Amino acid sequence: MASRLAVAVSVSAAAPASSPPPVAAASPPRVALRRGLPPTCRALRARPRSRGAAVVCQAQGGQDTAIQVPDVSKSTWQSLVVESELPVLVEFWASWCGPCKMIDPIVGKLSKEYEGKLKCYKLNTDENPDIATQFGIRSIPTMMIFKNGEKKDAVIGAVPESTLITCIEKYVDGR
């Protein structure tokens, strides 16, 4: 089964914004891609939405477009983070946080690159306020590195991948 990647678009049609979009138009709406097609995109498909339309890119070969980082919670914190033999990167996030959504694919990519050398998890601060308070989380996203169960370092904000790599490299034995 092919995976799908949503591509940000702006759609303009001849109808006013207050009226529903036409079902069939003489000429298709103009679609302006903000970033162009990803290199693995083989087809675009329009999908109706409540406000305008969305364009979905269907990826080639069923490739995953993003690596899902597993969740950690209050109930799994001890076993997954504190007792881990490998260094652990925890991404403190919330579902409503835009910058969190920007950094999540980077953390997913790094979890794949450092597989066997670093564990990566996400902690939803809205669902786990006790842990967020325990570690003084005041801004999200915050990525913290733990080694031997102890907090070693933190990076706050949607930073470039290179910034996270620099932080990770201090605590990982070889890449």
C-alpha positions as CSV (number, residue, x, y, z in Angstrom):
1,M,0.0,0.0,0.0
2,A,1.4,3.4,-1.0
3,S,1.8,6.0,1.8
4,R,0.6,9.5,1.4
5,L,2.3,12.9,2.0
6,A,0.2,16.0,2.3
7,V,1.7,18.9,0.3
8,A,0.8,22.5,1.4
9,V,-1.1,24.3,-1.4
10,S,-3.1,27.4,-2.1
11,V,-6.1,26.9,-4.3
12,S,-7.8,29.8,-6.1
13,A,-11.1,29.4,-7.9
14,A,-13.5,31.8,-9.6
15,A,-16.2,31.4,-7.0
16,P,-16.4,33.8,-4.0
17,A,-15.1,32.5,-0.7
18,S,-18.6,32.4,0.9
19,S,-20.0,30.0,-1.7
20,P,-19.1,26.3,-1.9
21,P,-16.5,25.3,-4.5
22,P,-18.0,24.3,-7.8
23,V,-18.2,20.5,-8.4
24,A,-17.2,20.7,-12.0
25,A,-15.6,23.8,-13.5
26,A,-14.8,24.5,-17.1
27,S,-11.2,24.9,-16.1
28,P,-9.5,23.3,-13.1
29,P,-8.6,25.6,-10.2
30,R,-5.0,26.9,-10.2
31,V,-2.9,25.0,-7.7
32,A,0.3,26.7,-6.5
33,L,2.7,24.4,-4.7
34,R,4.7,26.2,-2.0
35,R,7.7,23.9,-2.0
36,G,7.2,21.9,-5.2
37,L,6.8,18.1,-5.3
38,P,8.9,15.9,-3.1
39,P,11.4,13.8,-5.2
40,T,9.5,10.6,-4.4
41,C,6.1,12.0,-5.5
42,R,4.6,10.2,-8.5
43,A,1.1,11.6,-8.5
44,L,-1.0,14.4,-7.2
45,R,-4.7,14.0,-6.3
46,A,-7.2,16.7,-5.2
47,R,-9.2,15.8,-2.1
48,P,-12.2,18.0,-1.1
49,R,-12.1,19.6,2.4
50,S,-14.4,21.7,4.4
51,R,-12.4,24.9,3.5
52,G,-11.2,24.6,-0.1
53,A,-9.3,21.6,-1.4
54,A,-6.2,19.7,-0.4
55,V,-3.7,18.1,-2.7
56,V,-2.2,14.8,-1.7
57,C,1.0,13.4,-3.1
58,Q,1.2,9.7,-3.4
59,A,4.7,8.5,-2.6
60,Q,6.4,5.9,-4.8
61,G,7.1,2.4,-3.7
62,G,5.1,2.6,-0.5
63,Q,7.9,4.4,1.2
64,D,7.3,5.9,4.6
65,T,7.2,9.7,4.4
66,A,7.9,10.1,8.1
67,I,9.2,7.9,10.9
68,Q,6.9,7.7,13.8
69,V,8.7,8.3,17.2
70,P,7.2,6.1,19.9
71,D,5.5,7.8,22.9
72,V,6.6,7.7,26.5
73,S,4.3,8.5,29.4
74,K,4.4,8.6,33.1
75,S,3.7,4.9,33.3
76,T,6.6,3.9,30.9
77,W,9.1,6.6,31.9
78,Q,11.0,4.5,34.3
79,S,11.5,1.5,32.0
80,L,12.0,3.4,28.7
81,V,14.1,6.4,29.8
82,V,15.6,5.9,33.3
83,E,16.5,2.2,32.9
84,S,17.7,2.5,29.2
85,E,21.2,1.2,28.5
86,L,21.5,3.6,25.6
87,P,21.3,7.4,25.7
88,V,17.7,8.6,25.2
89,L,16.4,11.7,23.4
90,V,12.9,12.7,24.6
91,E,10.9,15.3,22.6
92,F,8.5,17.2,24.9
93,W,5.6,18.3,22.6
94,A,1.9,19.0,22.4
95,S,-0.6,18.4,19.6
96,W,-1.4,22.1,19.2
97,C,2.2,23.2,18.9
98,G,3.2,24.2,15.3
99,P,7.0,24.2,16.0
100,C,6.6,20.7,17.5
101,K,5.2,19.5,14.2
102,M,8.2,21.0,12.4
103,I,10.8,19.2,14.5
104,D,9.0,15.8,14.7
105,P,10.2,14.6,11.3
106,I,13.7,15.5,12.2
107,V,13.6,13.6,15.4
108,G,12.1,10.6,13.5
109,K,15.0,10.8,10.9
110,L,17.6,10.9,13.7
111,S,16.0,8.0,15.5
112,K,16.6,5.9,12.3
113,E,20.1,7.2,11.8
114,Y,21.2,6.5,15.4
115,E,19.3,3.2,15.6
116,G,21.1,0.9,18.1
117,K,23.0,3.9,19.6
118,L,20.2,6.2,20.8
119,K,16.6,5.7,21.7
120,C,14.1,8.5,20.8
121,Y,10.7,9.0,22.4
122,K,8.0,11.7,22.4
123,L,6.3,12.9,25.6
124,N,3.0,14.8,25.3
125,T,3.2,17.5,27.9
126,D,-0.6,18.0,28.0
127,E,-1.1,14.3,28.9
128,N,1.9,14.1,31.2
129,P,2.2,17.4,33.1
130,D,4.0,15.8,36.1
131,I,7.0,14.8,34.1
132,A,7.1,18.1,32.2
133,T,7.0,20.0,35.5
134,Q,9.7,17.7,37.0
135,F,12.1,18.7,34.2
136,G,11.1,22.3,34.1
137,I,9.6,22.3,30.7
138,R,8.5,25.9,30.0
139,S,8.6,26.0,26.2
140,I,8.0,23.3,23.6
141,P,9.3,21.7,21.7
142,T,12.1,20.8,24.1
143,M,14.4,17.9,23.3
144,M,16.3,16.4,26.3
145,I,19.1,13.9,26.3
146,F,19.2,11.3,29.1
147,K,22.1,9.0,29.8
148,N,22.1,6.4,32.6
149,G,18.8,7.9,33.7
150,E,20.1,11.4,34.2
151,K,19.3,14.5,32.2
152,K,22.4,15.6,30.4
153,D,21.4,18.3,27.9
154,A,18.4,20.1,26.4
155,V,17.7,21.9,23.2
156,I,14.7,24.2,23.1
157,G,12.7,25.2,20.0
158,A,12.4,24.0,16.4
159,V,16.2,24.0,15.7
160,P,18.0,22.8,12.6
161,E,18.9,19.1,12.4
162,S,22.7,20.0,12.7
163,T,22.0,21.5,16.2
164,L,20.4,18.2,17.4
165,I,23.2,16.2,15.9
166,T,25.8,18.3,17.7
167,C,24.0,17.7,21.0
168,I,23.5,13.9,20.3
169,E,27.1,13.3,19.3
170,K,28.3,14.3,22.8
171,Y,26.5,11.4,24.3
172,V,26.6,8.7,21.7
173,D,29.6,6.3,21.2
174,G,30.5,6.8,17.6
175,R,28.0,7.3,14.8
